[in-house]
């Protein structure tokens, strides 16, 4: 399974620069004017995972295959997007297709960068929380419009069919919630609630996991002491969302360097990993994702799964036949696999164990699935 993250934000906040840095491919225009990105740009990037290199040192595979994430750079939204302003609803639809949202917010000073919210006023004050609210409001309005259409239809049906009334009442409550400017993700729900089928069907924009991304200047790459970062962090916390600090321009500079040069460059800033690594790790954590590993002479590979999945579900990530014919999983914890020098050493040490259908896969498990054909 893959993970799709949509990069959103107001025009000129550094979205496309960040996209270029994240993908290490110059696919998105990053000129300083509104709507330079007129089609969503997508690219598949690898998830950095040092465990794969360790496994490769042991089994000497023909190739190493990382888990991947798809990043989609979505054109800058503006106030009124839900009503078609700027590039409008087309790009709201692009967001709807993503698993999570990376909301980039400007947290740097630069008088040469146009501030779209102030009609192109270059000297307009930076307002991270205000900028974030503009996007959030447009997404709420889009969800409100979508829900209203379904509610109107269901309310009519409920007059003739009492079984429809609980769903209609639940939608009415959610409409009121959205009408107060609150996102769907903060709407209370429990197992069996009549609102759950509606949430599954409509894929509300504001029900998606959201990570706020504070884009800072290269003289403050950690964000420490930056009042704009502090303001955005407070806003993210008020929304129940995570936040990550990146310097998109620095990451763009990193893109053309070798791995060794990149490490030296990061070390010069007192950093040990890139924004790409931090952002993907946070996206995984936010969405409840993890990786199990496979190791053999052909390949060493990381496979993405959802925390809580049982062994047969994880087998199905590799191939549906593995899940259908699942017999058992041969599992070694990553640390044990490395400690004992591979599968045979782990087996001799008693660290290799058979697990059945009820086994809940753990991040870093090195697995071989047994299945009937």
Residue pairs with C-beta under 8 A, 6 or more apart in sequence:
1 304
1 305
1 306
1 317
2 44
2 68
2 69
2 70
2 304
3 68
3 69
3 70
3 99
3 100
3 283
3 284
3 287
3 289
3 304
4 69
4 70
4 72
4 97
4 98
4 99
4 100
5 69
5 70
5 71
5 72
5 98
5 99
5 100
5 101
5 102
5 283
6 72
6 74
6 94
6 95
6 97
6 98
6 100
6 101
6 102
7 15
7 18
7 19
7 71
7 72
7 73
7 74
7 102
7 104
8 15
8 74
8 77
8 95
8 101
8 102
8 103
8 104
8 135
9 15
9 76
9 77
9 103
9 104
9 105
9 106
9 131
9 135
9 213
10 76
10 77
10 78
10 105
10 106
10 116
10 117
10 131
10 134
10 135
11 33
11 34
11 35
11 36
11 76
11 78
11 86
11 114
11 116
12 32
12 33
12 34
12 76
12 106
12 113
12 114
12 115
12 116
13 76
13 104
13 105
13 106
13 131
13 215
14 104
14 106
14 108
14 215
14 248
14 249
15 37
15 73
15 74
15 76
15 104
16 28
16 29
16 30
16 36
16 37
16 41
16 73
17 30
17 248
17 249
17 251
17 252
18 104
18 213
18 215
18 246
18 248
18 251
18 275
19 27
19 28
19 41
19 43
19 71
19 73
20 26
20 27
20 28
20 30
20 252
20 255
21 248
21 251
21 252
21 254
21 255
21 275
21 276
22 43
22 45
22 71
22 251
22 275
22 276
22 279
23 43
23 45
23 71
24 45
24 255
25 43
27 41
27 43
27 73
28 37
28 41
28 73
29 36
29 37
30 36
32 112
32 113
32 114
33 114
34 76
34 78
34 86
34 114
34 116
35 75
35 76
35 86
35 87
37 73
37 74
37 75
37 76
38 75
38 87
39 75
40 72
40 73
40 74
40 75
40 91
40 94
41 72
41 73
42 70
42 71
42 72
42 73
43 70
43 71
44 68
44 69
44 70
45 68
45 69
45 70
45 71
45 276
45 280
46 66
46 67
46 68
47 66
47 67
47 68
47 69
47 280
47 284
47 291
47 302
47 304
48 66
48 273
48 274
48 276
48 277
48 280
49 66
49 67
49 291
49 302
51 293
51 302
51 334
51 364
52 64
52 66
52 293
52 300
52 301
52 302
53 64
54 338
55 61
55 293
55 295
55 300
55 337
55 338
55 366
56 64
56 300
58 295
58 337
58 338
58 341
58 342
59 295
59 296
59 297
59 300
59 342
60 297
61 295
61 296
61 297
61 298
61 299
61 300
62 297
62 298
62 299
63 298
63 299
63 300
64 299
64 300
64 301
65 299
65 300
65 301
65 302
66 301
66 302
67 291
67 302
67 303
67 304
69 280
69 283
71 102
72 94
72 97
72 98
74 91
74 94
74 95
75 86
75 87
75 91
76 86
76 87
76 116
77 86
77 87
77 91
77 92
77 134
77 135
77 138
78 85
78 86
78 116
78 117
78 134
79 85
79 117
79 134
79 137
79 138
80 86
80 138
81 87
81 88
81 89
81 91
81 92
81 138
81 142
82 89
82 92
82 138
82 139
82 141
82 142
82 145
83 141
89 142
92 138
92 139
92 142
92 205
95 101
95 139
95 205
95 208
96 203
96 205
98 208
99 208
99 209
99 287
100 208
100 209
100 210
100 211
100 283
100 286
100 287
101 205
101 208
101 209
101 210
101 211
102 210
102 211
102 213
102 279
102 283
103 132
103 135
103 210
103 211
103 212
103 213
104 213
104 215
104 248
105 128
105 131
105 132
105 212
105 213
105 214
105 215
105 232
106 113
106 126
106 128
106 131
106 215
106 228
107 126
107 128
107 214
107 215
107 216
107 223
107 226
107 228
107 229
107 232
107 245
108 126
108 215
108 216
108 217
108 220
108 228
109 126
109 217
110 217
111 122
111 123
112 122
113 122
114 120
114 122
115 121
115 122
115 124
117 124
117 127
117 130
117 131
117 134
118 124
126 228
127 231
128 214
128 228
128 229
128 231
128 232
128 235
129 231
129 232
129 234
129 235
132 212
132 232
132 235
132 236
133 235
136 183
136 206
136 239
137 181
139 183
139 205
139 206
140 178
140 181
140 182
140 183
140 206
142 205
143 178
143 183
143 184
143 202
143 204
143 205
143 206
143 207
144 175
144 178
144 179
146 202
146 204
147 171
147 174
147 175
147 178
147 198
147 202
147 204
148 175
150 171
150 198
150 201
150 202
151 168
151 171
151 172
151 175
154 164
154 167
154 168
154 171
155 168
155 171
155 172
157 164
157 168
158 164
158 165
158 167
158 168
166 194
167 194
167 195
167 197
167 198
169 194
170 193
170 194
170 195
170 198
171 195
171 198
173 187
173 195
174 184
174 187
174 195
174 198
177 184
177 186
177 187
178 184
178 206
183 206
183 207
183 239
184 199
184 204
184 205
184 206
184 207
185 206
185 207
185 208
185 209
185 210
185 240
186 239
186 240
187 195
189 195
189 196
189 199
199 207
209 241
209 286
209 287
210 239
210 241
211 241
211 242
211 243
211 244
211 279
211 282
211 283
211 286
212 232
212 233
212 235
212 236
212 239
212 241
212 242
212 243
212 244
213 243
213 244
213 245
213 246
213 279
214 223
214 226
214 228
214 229
214 232
214 233
214 243
214 244
214 245
214 246
215 246
215 247
215 248
216 223
216 226
216 228
216 229
216 245
216 246
216 247
217 247
217 249
218 247
218 249
218 250
218 269
220 226
220 247
221 245
221 247
221 250
221 269
221 271
222 245
222 270
222 271
223 229
223 245
229 245
232 243
233 243
236 242
236 243
237 243
242 282
242 285
242 286
244 275
244 278
244 279
244 282
246 275
246 278
246 279
247 275
248 275
250 269
250 275
251 274
251 275
251 276
253 265
254 262
254 265
254 266
254 274
257 265
262 274
266 272
266 273
266 274
283 289
284 290
284 304
287 306
288 306
288 307
288 308
289 304
289 305
289 306
289 307
290 304
290 305
290 306
290 307
290 361
290 362
290 363
290 364
291 302
291 303
291 304
291 305
291 363
291 364
292 302
292 303
292 305
292 314
292 361
292 362
292 363
292 364
292 365
292 366
292 367
293 300
293 301
293 302
293 303
293 334
293 364
293 365
293 366
293 367
294 300
294 301
294 303
294 318
294 366
294 367
294 368
295 301
295 337
295 342
295 343
295 366
303 314
303 317
303 318
304 317
305 313
305 314
305 317
305 361
307 363
308 360
309 360
309 361
310 357
310 358
310 359
310 360
310 361
311 326
311 328
311 329
311 355
311 356
311 357
311 358
311 359
311 360
311 361
311 367
311 369
312 323
312 326
312 357
313 323
313 361
314 329
314 361
314 367
315 322
315 323
315 326
315 329
315 369
315 371
316 322
316 323
318 369
321 371
321 373
322 369
322 371
324 371
325 371
325 372
325 373
326 357
326 369
326 370
326 371
327 370
327 371
327 372
328 354
328 355
328 356
328 369
328 370
329 354
329 355
329 356
329 359
329 367
329 368
329 369
329 370
330 352
330 353
330 354
330 355
330 367
330 368
330 369
330 370
331 352
331 353
331 354
331 355
331 359
331 365
331 366
331 367
332 343
332 346
332 351
332 352
332 353
332 365
332 366
332 367
333 351
333 362
333 364
333 365
333 366
334 364
334 365
334 366
335 364
336 346
336 349
336 351
337 343
337 346
337 351
337 366
339 351
340 346
340 348
340 349
340 351
343 352
343 366
343 368
346 352
361 367
